[in-house]
Amino acid sequence: MRKMLICTVALAVLTGAMLLPFGIPECISDKAVHFTVFLILGALMISYGGRRGALLALLCALIIECVQPLTGRTFENTDMIANATGVMTAWICRKRCLQK
């Protein structure tokens, strides 16, 4: 049951990241949104698959940015960096929590 829940939430986050039908308000940095979404996705994937989950989340960050031109959106290196930073922050937080 836990695996199904994590996979469902991860799929929902990925789908929302790719197909968001409206823009982000100008008062909110889209890089902060990318970071936050992938922090959550990374935490979920890492809790399920450890290092493999982190690598899968990083791969998702790359694939989402590469597929965006097919959906009418644009590819941005800075979005990919924000995505990866979110995943890596989740990994660092997990490592620190396990050390305590």
C-alpha positions, 0 to 999 in steps of 0.5 A: 500500500505504501509503495502504491501511495508513493508512486501515485503521489510521484506520478501526480507531481510529475504530471503537474510539473509537465502539464501545468495549464496556467502560469505561475504568478509573477510574485513567485519565482518559478525556480522556487516552485521547481525547487519545492516540487522536486524537493517533495518528489525527491523526498518521496522517491528517496524514502522509497528507493534510497540512492536509486530513488534519488537517481530516478528523481534526477532522471525525471528532472532531466526528462521533464525539461527535455520533453517540455518543448513537445508540450509547447513549453520551453527548455531551461537549463536553470529549471533543470538546475533548480529541479536537481537542487531540490532532489539533492537537498532532499538527499542531504536532509535524509542523510543528516536525519539518519546520522542523528 
